């Protein structure tokens, strides 16, 4: 008999169709929805109804405290230090797999399944890794680079080989017409209006008093005007600066210690070299210095060909001005792009792809 699967259900079309597919393949399912913001979320009722329709048990996990302590607090802390976090990456590693794997053990389920658009493969040596989803427009491999070998060995992505249009058709073919027309979920689940600045003001005591106005400066240090507090800006931002300079200007750097926001022209956003920390290797246990990869620095950005290095092997080659302040070089990764890439943003993830057509996740890290 095939092993039981803990099906993570959001109430949306992707996880619902993933459950349909696993049931079709003969797996025994236990459904689970975790609540991260409120206990009476409509998603819980929708997921429970779907599980009932398909004839398996549904459970609810109250993860509000864990979600707040791990994801929301990290999100706030990163912005207050002049960085731009990716909460989905943090949530996947600490909540979705961290907590769900424990619950799977309690329910007697070996596998965990989700509705992510990604695929899991393994090397001849037995290492598990993520391969991009077949639908390049929906591929979610970028968000999953922090998963461990144990996580991957127990995970199933039933939708990895499907396009979104096929997923909608499966829902329709199984009698779920309304579900087949359901829209996409918002980018950050805990920010309904998609305005992180309002979120910071609402959740950081005395936010406007603590994070006061400071100087906009150009790349040469010339003061251009006043900004409204550095956490209100992100690298690459052009709109909403509140300053007129006669030409389009962009945020190219944020100095939290000096309370300065550096503005420059679009070409000033381009760079060929950057650094990263907290490396998690996936397809292989390590990489070779100078290895060629396709590196992606934001979910919606175009990846670029790059070469990666262990910083302890190349530290003597670095210019002193490039040294990330306060970092231990031996723990750093250096990424050198073949062509300049735009808007390298501290706090975001850089994911390295290798293999045929650069579809396999070699590993990932946090940009400095």
NUTORSE-893878 format. One record per residue (C-alpha): y negated, z negated, x; residue in one letter. Coordinates in Angstrom, 3 decimals, padded with zeros to 6 digits. Layout:
<rec y="Y" z="Z" x="X" r="A"/>
...
//
This chain:
<rec y="000.000" z="000.000" x="000.000" r="X"/>
<rec y="-003.410" z="000.868" x="001.316" r="X"/>
<rec y="-005.656" z="-001.997" x="002.333" r="X"/>
<rec y="-008.241" z="-003.472" x="000.020" r="X"/>
<rec y="-011.828" z="-002.356" x="000.499" r="X"/>
<rec y="-014.994" z="-004.368" x="-000.076" r="X"/>
<rec y="-017.373" z="-001.831" x="-001.635" r="X"/>
<rec y="-021.049" z="-002.675" x="-001.049" r="X"/>
<rec y="-022.843" z="-001.539" x="-004.206" r="X"/>
<rec y="-026.584" z="-001.176" x="-004.723" r="X"/>
<rec y="-026.428" z="000.191" x="-008.264" r="X"/>
<rec y="-027.599" z="003.577" x="-006.986" r="X"/>
<rec y="-025.882" z="006.926" x="-006.931" r="X"/>
<rec y="-024.681" z="006.866" x="-003.312" r="X"/>
<rec y="-022.695" z="003.628" x="-003.365" r="X"/>
<rec y="-021.423" z="004.405" x="-006.872" r="X"/>
<rec y="-020.072" z="007.806" x="-005.850" r="X"/>
<rec y="-018.623" z="006.256" x="-002.688" r="X"/>
<rec y="-016.678" z="003.908" x="-004.980" r="X"/>
<rec y="-015.550" z="006.844" x="-007.119" r="X"/>
<rec y="-014.259" z="008.621" x="-004.027" r="X"/>
<rec y="-012.355" z="005.605" x="-002.717" r="X"/>
<rec y="-010.750" z="005.023" x="-006.111" r="X"/>
<rec y="-009.730" z="008.678" x="-006.193" r="X"/>
<rec y="-008.081" z="008.224" x="-002.804" r="X"/>
<rec y="-006.084" z="005.277" x="-004.123" r="X"/>
<rec y="-007.865" z="002.349" x="-002.531" r="X"/>
<rec y="-008.061" z="-001.042" x="-004.225" r="X"/>
<rec y="-011.698" z="-002.119" x="-004.453" r="X"/>
<rec y="-013.684" z="-005.321" x="-004.710" r="X"/>
<rec y="-017.335" z="-004.643" x="-005.467" r="X"/>
<rec y="-020.187" z="-006.713" x="-004.074" r="X"/>
<rec y="-023.972" z="-006.622" x="-004.387" r="X"/>
<rec y="-026.174" z="-008.899" x="-002.333" r="X"/>
<rec y="-029.492" z="-010.141" x="-003.660" r="X"/>
<rec y="-032.178" z="-010.266" x="-001.021" r="X"/>
<rec y="-035.292" z="-010.823" x="-003.131" r="X"/>
<rec y="-034.404" z="-012.000" x="-006.652" r="X"/>
<rec y="-031.259" z="-013.069" x="-008.471" r="X"/>
<rec y="-031.973" z="-011.016" x="-011.598" r="X"/>
<rec y="-032.356" z="-007.658" x="-009.898" r="X"/>
<rec y="-031.572" z="-004.653" x="-012.158" r="X"/>
<rec y="-029.433" z="-003.328" x="-009.301" r="X"/>
<rec y="-026.962" z="-006.168" x="-009.787" r="X"/>
<rec y="-026.451" z="-005.338" x="-013.468" r="X"/>
<rec y="-026.110" z="-001.623" x="-012.709" r="X"/>
<rec y="-023.569" z="-002.240" x="-009.956" r="X"/>
<rec y="-021.581" z="-004.644" x="-012.124" r="X"/>
<rec y="-021.477" z="-002.124" x="-014.972" r="X"/>
<rec y="-020.249" z="000.597" x="-012.608" r="X"/>
<rec y="-017.495" z="-001.676" x="-011.273" r="X"/>
<rec y="-016.414" z="-002.547" x="-014.818" r="X"/>
<rec y="-016.283" z="001.134" x="-015.755" r="X"/>
<rec y="-014.013" z="001.825" x="-012.802" r="X"/>
<rec y="-011.859" z="-001.229" x="-013.395" r="X"/>
<rec y="-012.436" z="-003.488" x="-010.404" r="X"/>
<rec y="-014.041" z="-006.892" x="-009.861" r="X"/>
<rec y="-017.698" z="-007.231" x="-008.932" r="X"/>
<rec y="-019.263" z="-010.105" x="-007.019" r="X"/>
<rec y="-022.829" z="-011.111" x="-006.256" r="X"/>
<rec y="-023.883" z="-012.689" x="-002.966" r="X"/>
<rec y="-027.139" z="-014.633" x="-002.827" r="X"/>
<rec y="-028.532" z="-013.686" x="000.570" r="X"/>
<rec y="-032.186" z="-014.421" x="-000.120" r="X"/>
<rec y="-032.472" z="-017.106" x="002.549" r="X"/>
<rec y="-030.596" z="-015.115" x="005.194" r="X"/>
<rec y="-032.571" z="-011.964" x="004.393" r="X"/>
<rec y="-035.862" z="-013.823" x="004.645" r="X"/>
<rec y="-034.992" z="-015.600" x="007.890" r="X"/>
<rec y="-033.514" z="-012.558" x="009.618" r="X"/>
<rec y="-035.248" z="-009.470" x="008.250" r="X"/>
<rec y="-038.569" z="-010.486" x="006.707" r="X"/>
<rec y="-039.498" z="-013.008" x="009.410" r="X"/>
<rec y="-038.673" z="-010.458" x="012.113" r="X"/>
<rec y="-040.733" z="-007.819" x="010.282" r="X"/>
<rec y="-043.772" z="-010.102" x="010.129" r="X"/>
<rec y="-043.403" z="-011.364" x="013.700" r="X"/>
<rec y="-043.192" z="-007.852" x="015.130" r="X"/>
<rec y="-046.396" z="-006.703" x="013.435" r="X"/>
<rec y="-048.196" z="-009.867" x="014.542" r="X"/>
<rec y="-047.316" z="-008.971" x="018.126" r="X"/>
<rec y="-048.630" z="-005.413" x="017.867" r="X"/>
<rec y="-045.262" z="-003.736" x="017.331" r="X"/>
<rec y="-043.873" z="-001.657" x="014.453" r="X"/>
<rec y="-040.402" z="-002.836" x="013.376" r="X"/>
<rec y="-037.633" z="-001.034" x="011.542" r="X"/>
<rec y="-036.294" z="-003.561" x="008.999" r="X"/>
<rec y="-033.349" z="-001.371" x="007.935" r="X"/>
<rec y="-031.896" z="-001.488" x="011.457" r="X"/>
<rec y="-032.232" z="-005.280" x="011.488" r="X"/>
<rec y="-030.749" z="-005.621" x="008.008" r="X"/>
<rec y="-027.737" z="-003.446" x="008.718" r="X"/>
<rec y="-026.626" z="-005.453" x="011.737" r="X"/>
<rec y="-027.487" z="-008.976" x="010.621" r="X"/>
<rec y="-027.043" z="-008.854" x="006.832" r="X"/>
<rec y="-025.021" z="-005.922" x="005.549" r="X"/>
<rec y="-022.345" z="-006.175" x="008.211" r="X"/>
<rec y="-022.961" z="-009.687" x="009.464" r="X"/>
<rec y="-022.565" z="-011.322" x="006.049" r="X"/>
<rec y="-020.405" z="-008.766" x="004.256" r="X"/>
<rec y="-017.732" z="-008.824" x="006.935" r="X"/>
<rec y="-017.399" z="-012.575" x="006.446" r="X"/>
<rec y="-017.155" z="-012.119" x="002.675" r="X"/>
<rec y="-014.594" z="-009.345" x="003.138" r="X"/>
<rec y="-012.377" z="-011.795" x="005.015" r="X"/>
<rec y="-012.671" z="-014.279" x="002.154" r="X"/>
<rec y="-011.688" z="-011.596" x="-000.365" r="X"/>
<rec y="-008.716" z="-010.371" x="001.656" r="X"/>
<rec y="-010.354" z="-007.012" x="002.368" r="X"/>
<rec y="-009.963" z="-005.393" x="005.753" r="X"/>
<rec y="-012.442" z="-002.560" x="005.201" r="X"/>
<rec y="-016.101" z="-002.565" x="004.185" r="X"/>
<rec y="-017.453" z="000.606" x="002.565" r="X"/>
<rec y="-021.037" z="001.682" x="001.936" r="X"/>
<rec y="-022.819" z="004.767" x="000.645" r="X"/>
<rec y="-024.376" z="005.711" x="003.991" r="X"/>
<rec y="-024.501" z="009.364" x="005.003" r="X"/>
<rec y="-022.723" z="009.059" x="008.344" r="X"/>
<rec y="-019.213" z="009.454" x="009.741" r="X"/>
<rec y="-017.034" z="007.222" x="011.907" r="X"/>
<rec y="-014.863" z="008.681" x="014.654" r="X"/>
<rec y="-012.975" z="007.278" x="017.631" r="X"/>
<rec y="-012.440" z="008.368" x="021.235" r="X"/>
<rec y="-009.001" z="008.815" x="022.842" r="X"/>
<rec y="-009.684" z="005.499" x="024.585" r="X"/>
<rec y="-010.037" z="003.775" x="021.233" r="X"/>
<rec y="-013.807" z="003.268" x="021.030" r="X"/>
<rec y="-015.375" z="003.766" x="017.625" r="X"/>
<rec y="-018.656" z="005.586" x="017.192" r="X"/>
<rec y="-020.876" z="007.061" x="014.520" r="X"/>
<rec y="-021.271" z="010.778" x="014.030" r="X"/>
<rec y="-024.149" z="012.237" x="012.050" r="X"/>
<rec y="-023.588" z="012.835" x="008.361" r="X"/>
<rec y="-022.796" z="016.395" x="007.302" r="X"/>
<rec y="-026.065" z="016.566" x="005.344" r="X"/>
<rec y="-028.692" z="016.707" x="008.098" r="X"/>
<rec y="-031.458" z="015.915" x="005.607" r="X"/>
<rec y="-029.741" z="012.699" x="004.498" r="X"/>
<rec y="-028.118" z="011.647" x="007.781" r="X"/>
<rec y="-028.524" z="007.881" x="008.287" r="X"/>
<rec y="-026.907" z="007.460" x="011.699" r="X"/>
<rec y="-030.290" z="006.440" x="013.129" r="X"/>
<rec y="-030.201" z="003.147" x="011.195" r="X"/>
<rec y="-026.687" z="002.204" x="012.279" r="X"/>
<rec y="-026.847" z="002.119" x="016.093" r="X"/>
<rec y="-026.590" z="-001.675" x="016.295" r="X"/>
<rec y="-023.144" z="-001.882" x="014.694" r="X"/>
<rec y="-020.484" z="-003.356" x="016.964" r="X"/>
<rec y="-017.038" z="-002.010" x="017.745" r="X"/>
<rec y="-015.554" z="-004.587" x="015.376" r="X"/>
<rec y="-017.987" z="-003.532" x="012.633" r="X"/>
<rec y="-017.079" z="000.118" x="013.055" r="X"/>
<rec y="-013.329" z="-000.519" x="013.165" r="X"/>
<rec y="-013.583" z="-002.022" x="009.681" r="X"/>
<rec y="-016.075" z="000.351" x="008.083" r="X"/>
<rec y="-015.692" z="003.368" x="005.810" r="X"/>
<rec y="-018.401" z="005.892" x="004.914" r="X"/>
<rec y="-016.897" z="007.948" x="002.059" r="X"/>
<rec y="-020.006" z="010.162" x="001.748" r="X"/>
<rec y="-020.263" z="011.154" x="005.409" r="X"/>
<rec y="-018.865" z="014.629" x="004.832" r="X"/>
<rec y="-020.864" z="015.401" x="001.689" r="X"/>
<rec y="-024.270" z="016.877" x="000.961" r="X"/>
<rec y="-026.488" z="015.008" x="-001.503" r="X"/>
<rec y="-026.139" z="017.859" x="-004.000" r="X"/>
<rec y="-022.348" z="017.435" x="-003.886" r="X"/>
<rec y="-022.682" z="013.707" x="-004.467" r="X"/>
<rec y="-024.785" z="014.346" x="-007.567" r="X"/>
<rec y="-022.170" z="016.816" x="-008.805" r="X"/>
<rec y="-019.374" z="014.274" x="-008.319" r="X"/>
<rec y="-021.301" z="011.771" x="-010.437" r="X"/>
<rec y="-021.813" z="014.403" x="-013.140" r="X"/>
<rec y="-018.173" z="015.519" x="-013.053" r="X"/>
<rec y="-017.077" z="011.931" x="-013.577" r="X"/>
<rec y="-019.205" z="011.487" x="-016.677" r="X"/>
<rec y="-022.230" z="009.787" x="-015.132" r="X"/>
<rec y="-024.973" z="012.234" x="-016.086" r="X"/>
<rec y="-027.803" z="009.707" x="-015.920" r="X"/>
<rec y="-026.616" z="008.470" x="-012.533" r="X"/>
<rec y="-026.447" z="012.050" x="-011.227" r="X"/>
<rec y="-030.198" z="012.393" x="-011.859" r="X"/>
<rec y="-031.181" z="009.065" x="-010.360" r="X"/>
<rec y="-033.964" z="009.211" x="-007.761" r="X"/>
<rec y="-033.999" z="007.938" x="-004.211" r="X"/>
<rec y="-034.686" z="004.302" x="-003.386" r="X"/>
<rec y="-037.931" z="003.299" x="-001.660" r="X"/>
<rec y="-038.137" z="003.048" x="002.110" r="X"/>
<rec y="-038.665" z="-000.729" x="002.472" r="X"/>
<rec y="-037.031" z="-002.683" x="-000.330" r="X"/>
<rec y="-039.278" z="-005.756" x="-000.069" r="X"/>
<rec y="-042.574" z="-003.810" x="-000.116" r="X"/>
<rec y="-042.796" z="-002.218" x="-003.596" r="X"/>
<rec y="-046.180" z="-000.545" x="-003.021" r="X"/>
<rec y="-045.141" z="000.661" x="000.461" r="X"/>
<rec y="-048.261" z="-001.011" x="001.922" r="X"/>
<rec y="-047.153" z="-003.391" x="004.653" r="X"/>
<rec y="-050.751" z="-004.604" x="005.146" r="X"/>
<rec y="-050.838" z="-006.107" x="001.647" r="X"/>
<rec y="-047.466" z="-007.679" x="002.374" r="X"/>
<rec y="-048.777" z="-009.321" x="005.547" r="X"/>
<rec y="-051.838" z="-010.666" x="003.766" r="X"/>
<rec y="-049.656" z="-012.145" x="001.033" r="X"/>
<rec y="-047.126" z="-013.710" x="003.389" r="X"/>
<rec y="-049.093" z="-014.830" x="006.458" r="X"/>
<rec y="-051.266" z="-017.917" x="005.816" r="X"/>
<rec y="-054.939" z="-017.272" x="006.576" r="X"/>
<rec y="-054.055" z="-013.758" x="007.688" r="X"/>
<rec y="-057.608" z="-012.363" x="007.697" r="X"/>
<rec y="-058.928" z="-015.439" x="009.537" r="X"/>
<rec y="-056.244" z="-015.389" x="012.221" r="X"/>
<rec y="-056.271" z="-011.637" x="012.812" r="X"/>
<rec y="-059.957" z="-010.920" x="013.016" r="X"/>
<rec y="-061.969" z="-007.854" x="013.785" r="X"/>
<rec y="-061.802" z="-006.545" x="017.314" r="X"/>
<rec y="-062.774" z="-003.523" x="019.354" r="X"/>
<rec y="-061.689" z="000.045" x="018.943" r="X"/>
<rec y="-061.763" z="001.487" x="022.470" r="X"/>
<rec y="-061.013" z="004.911" x="023.891" r="X"/>
<rec y="-058.373" z="005.541" x="026.551" r="X"/>
<rec y="-060.992" z="004.857" x="029.261" r="X"/>
<rec y="-061.955" z="001.485" x="027.814" r="X"/>
<rec y="-065.227" z="002.488" x="026.147" r="X"/>
<rec y="-065.948" z="000.517" x="022.976" r="X"/>
<rec y="-066.112" z="002.818" x="019.953" r="X"/>
<rec y="-066.517" z="000.361" x="017.087" r="X"/>
<rec y="-064.789" z="-002.469" x="015.245" r="X"/>
<rec y="-061.289" z="-002.577" x="013.749" r="X"/>
<rec y="-060.120" z="-004.887" x="010.954" r="X"/>
<rec y="-057.415" z="-006.766" x="012.868" r="X"/>
<rec y="-054.798" z="-005.121" x="015.095" r="X"/>
<rec y="-051.738" z="-005.728" x="012.819" r="X"/>
<rec y="-053.313" z="-003.341" x="010.303" r="X"/>
<rec y="-052.685" z="-000.334" x="012.564" r="X"/>
<rec y="-049.682" z="001.581" x="013.837" r="X"/>
<rec y="-049.206" z="004.112" x="016.634" r="X"/>
<rec y="-050.054" z="007.637" x="015.480" r="X"/>
<rec y="-052.238" z="006.487" x="012.588" r="X"/>
<rec y="-055.210" z="008.742" x="011.840" r="X"/>
<rec y="-056.231" z="007.941" x="008.271" r="X"/>
<rec y="-057.764" z="004.660" x="007.200" r="X"/>
<rec y="-059.317" z="003.805" x="010.560" r="X"/>
<rec y="-062.708" z="003.157" x="008.971" r="X"/>
<rec y="-064.595" z="004.758" x="011.836" r="X"/>
<rec y="-066.270" z="008.174" x="012.139" r="X"/>
<rec y="-066.264" z="009.729" x="015.596" r="X"/>
<rec y="-066.959" z="013.374" x="014.847" r="X"/>
<rec y="-063.379" z="014.474" x="015.511" r="X"/>
<rec y="-059.891" z="013.358" x="014.450" r="X"/>
<rec y="-058.815" z="010.280" x="016.403" r="X"/>
<rec y="-055.450" z="008.528" x="016.455" r="X"/>
<rec y="-054.140" z="005.092" x="017.334" r="X"/>
<rec y="-052.453" z="005.569" x="020.717" r="X"/>
<rec y="-051.934" z="001.956" x="021.783" r="X"/>
<rec y="-052.287" z="-001.590" x="020.436" r="X"/>
<rec y="-053.122" z="-004.542" x="022.702" r="X"/>
<rec y="-052.347" z="-007.682" x="020.713" r="X"/>
<rec y="-053.419" z="-010.066" x="023.482" r="X"/>
<rec y="-056.890" z="-008.551" x="023.773" r="X"/>
<rec y="-057.171" z="-007.728" x="020.055" r="X"/>
<rec y="-057.928" z="-004.106" x="020.921" r="X"/>
<rec y="-056.845" z="-000.863" x="019.289" r="X"/>
<rec y="-056.963" z="002.173" x="021.563" r="X"/>
<rec y="-057.947" z="005.499" x="019.998" r="X"/>
<rec y="-057.407" z="008.946" x="021.424" r="X"/>
<rec y="-056.974" z="012.601" x="020.586" r="X"/>
<rec y="-053.684" z="013.992" x="019.336" r="X"/>
<rec y="-052.661" z="015.063" x="022.819" r="X"/>
<rec y="-053.065" z="011.456" x="023.974" r="X"/>
<rec y="-050.081" z="010.540" x="021.773" r="X"/>
<rec y="-047.793" z="012.693" x="023.917" r="X"/>
<rec y="-045.647" z="011.150" x="026.624" r="X"/>
<rec y="-042.548" z="012.064" x="028.602" r="X"/>
<rec y="-041.437" z="008.608" x="029.779" r="X"/>
<rec y="-040.763" z="005.444" x="027.837" r="X"/>
<rec y="-038.684" z="002.282" x="028.113" r="X"/>
<rec y="-036.350" z="000.384" x="025.840" r="X"/>
<rec y="-034.426" z="-002.905" x="025.679" r="X"/>
<rec y="-031.472" z="-004.419" x="023.798" r="X"/>
<rec y="-029.183" z="-001.475" x="024.441" r="X"/>
<rec y="-026.074" z="-001.234" x="022.272" r="X"/>
<rec y="-023.544" z="001.324" x="023.502" r="X"/>
<rec y="-021.341" z="003.003" x="020.943" r="X"/>
<rec y="-019.290" z="006.083" x="021.886" r="X"/>
<rec y="-018.813" z="004.948" x="025.504" r="X"/>
<rec y="-019.083" z="001.540" x="027.131" r="X"/>
<rec y="-021.833" z="002.761" x="029.469" r="X"/>
<rec y="-023.724" z="005.877" x="030.472" r="X"/>
<rec y="-024.334" z="007.720" x="033.736" r="X"/>
<rec y="-027.828" z="007.619" x="035.189" r="X"/>
<rec y="-029.564" z="010.900" x="034.460" r="X"/>
<rec y="-027.249" z="011.695" x="031.556" r="X"/>
<rec y="-028.651" z="014.262" x="029.138" r="X"/>
<rec y="-028.964" z="013.121" x="025.546" r="X"/>
<rec y="-030.853" z="014.008" x="022.417" r="X"/>
<rec y="-033.139" z="011.035" x="021.781" r="X"/>
<rec y="-034.707" z="010.195" x="018.438" r="X"/>
<rec y="-037.610" z="007.721" x="018.369" r="X"/>
<rec y="-038.216" z="007.532" x="014.620" r="X"/>
<rec y="-036.084" z="008.275" x="011.596" r="X"/>
<rec y="-038.279" z="011.153" x="010.428" r="X"/>
<rec y="-039.228" z="012.474" x="013.850" r="X"/>
<rec y="-037.646" z="015.425" x="015.606" r="X"/>
<rec y="-035.340" z="014.390" x="018.456" r="X"/>
<rec y="-035.938" z="015.652" x="021.974" r="X"/>
<rec y="-033.767" z="016.350" x="024.994" r="X"/>
<rec y="-034.025" z="013.479" x="027.457" r="X"/>
<rec y="-032.395" z="011.848" x="030.467" r="X"/>
<rec y="-031.610" z="008.131" x="030.464" r="X"/>
<rec y="-031.418" z="005.685" x="033.353" r="X"/>
<rec y="-030.499" z="002.077" x="033.994" r="X"/>
<rec y="-033.840" z="000.689" x="035.040" r="X"/>
<rec y="-032.402" z="-001.431" x="037.877" r="X"/>
<rec y="-031.276" z="001.850" x="039.510" r="X"/>
<rec y="-034.647" z="003.554" x="039.244" r="X"/>
<rec y="-037.097" z="000.674" x="039.242" r="X"/>
<rec y="-038.428" z="001.519" x="042.701" r="X"/>
<rec y="-039.398" z="004.986" x="041.457" r="X"/>
<rec y="-041.698" z="003.668" x="038.756" r="X"/>
<rec y="-045.445" z="003.553" x="039.005" r="X"/>
<rec y="-046.777" z="-000.001" x="038.933" r="X"/>
<rec y="-049.035" z="000.847" x="035.993" r="X"/>
<rec y="-045.985" z="001.823" x="033.949" r="X"/>
<rec y="-044.262" z="-001.539" x="034.280" r="X"/>
<rec y="-043.732" z="-003.151" x="030.840" r="X"/>
<rec y="-045.447" z="-006.509" x="031.173" r="X"/>
<rec y="-043.162" z="-009.524" x="031.252" r="X"/>
<rec y="-039.919" z="-007.544" x="031.156" r="X"/>
<rec y="-036.960" z="-007.842" x="033.494" r="X"/>
<rec y="-036.442" z="-004.364" x="034.935" r="X"/>
<rec y="-032.696" z="-004.876" x="035.355" r="X"/>
<rec y="-032.370" z="-005.142" x="031.567" r="X"/>
<rec y="-034.393" z="-002.046" x="030.754" r="X"/>
<rec y="-033.497" z="001.542" x="029.971" r="X"/>
<rec y="-035.801" z="004.357" x="031.051" r="X"/>
<rec y="-035.951" z="007.511" x="028.923" r="X"/>
<rec y="-037.481" z="010.677" x="030.380" r="X"/>
<rec y="-037.996" z="013.530" x="027.923" r="X"/>
<rec y="-037.860" z="017.136" x="029.066" r="X"/>
<rec y="-040.853" z="017.935" x="026.880" r="X"/>
<rec y="-043.596" z="015.477" x="025.858" r="X"/>
<rec y="-042.836" z="013.655" x="022.635" r="X"/>
<rec y="-045.350" z="012.227" x="020.172" r="X"/>
<rec y="-046.033" z="008.667" x="019.034" r="X"/>
<rec y="-043.631" z="006.485" x="021.012" r="X"/>
<rec y="-043.953" z="003.245" x="019.056" r="X"/>
<rec y="-043.002" z="-000.209" x="020.402" r="X"/>
<rec y="-040.626" z="-001.974" x="018.024" r="X"/>
<rec y="-039.049" z="001.194" x="016.680" r="X"/>
<rec y="-035.524" z="002.251" x="017.621" r="X"/>
<rec y="-034.566" z="005.005" x="020.023" r="X"/>
<rec y="-031.124" z="006.431" x="019.315" r="X"/>
<rec y="-029.247" z="008.555" x="021.837" r="X"/>
<rec y="-026.985" z="011.384" x="020.675" r="X"/>
<rec y="-024.344" z="013.139" x="022.761" r="X"/>
<rec y="-021.321" z="015.411" x="022.285" r="X"/>
<rec y="-021.084" z="018.838" x="020.703" r="X"/>
<rec y="-024.395" z="019.707" x="019.048" r="X"/>
<rec y="-025.539" z="016.166" x="019.883" r="X"/>
<rec y="-023.995" z="014.730" x="016.725" r="X"/>
<rec y="-022.384" z="011.593" x="018.199" r="X"/>
<rec y="-024.246" z="008.305" x="018.660" r="X"/>
<rec y="-023.987" z="007.309" x="022.299" r="X"/>
<rec y="-026.049" z="004.183" x="021.709" r="X"/>
<rec y="-029.465" z="002.892" x="020.840" r="X"/>
<rec y="-032.188" z="000.459" x="021.908" r="X"/>
<rec y="-035.582" z="-000.969" x="020.936" r="X"/>
<rec y="-038.645" z="000.821" x="022.292" r="X"/>
<rec y="-041.129" z="-001.084" x="024.432" r="X"/>
//
